[in-house]
């Protein structure tokens, strides 16, 4: 199983584009809503990127760890956590190398599964790690690609963002998750599908 490729790390949390900022506000609002359903405790973020979600949860009193396949991005996450004066343990590791010893009460895996060559294996790993909660999100298709094309991006690939190997509608993503999880609550901040799930 291959994890998400390094190098496709657009920092959407600090974009200056007003439309993108509004979309991210919706994403973060729904993230806060779903994550608030789980009492503060141990959190593992898989594919933490620059650490923004991990830092957000640490500020709310959670004990957070985060990993990402890209070492340079992990270094940026560490800098941001230090700047935010929160303690988060970040390290470089891909999802395929995580074992049950890293299990946590709440696992966050946002914007990762679409990058995996073998998403079923990734889901199996998340099911082993989530004890019992998983909060995950992916781009909602075909809306994601349509929005890319509307802004003139990736036209040769019909709007597909480089590195996106898997494409789910809301319904197909929930079916995918249901293979290993019970779905507790779903949010659809444009243009994502986000779900809070409980492992069986």
Secondary structure, 3 states (H helix, E strand, C coil): CCCCCCCCCCCHHHCCCHHHHHHHHHHHHHHHHHHCCCCCCEEEEECCCCCHHHHHHHCCCCEEEEEECCHHHHHHHHHHHHHCCCCEEEEECCHHHCCHHHCEEEEEEECCHHHCCCHHHHHHHHHHHEEEEEEEEEEECCHHHHHHHHCCCCHHHCCCCCCCCCCECHHHHHHHHHCCEEEEEEECCCCEEEEEEEEC
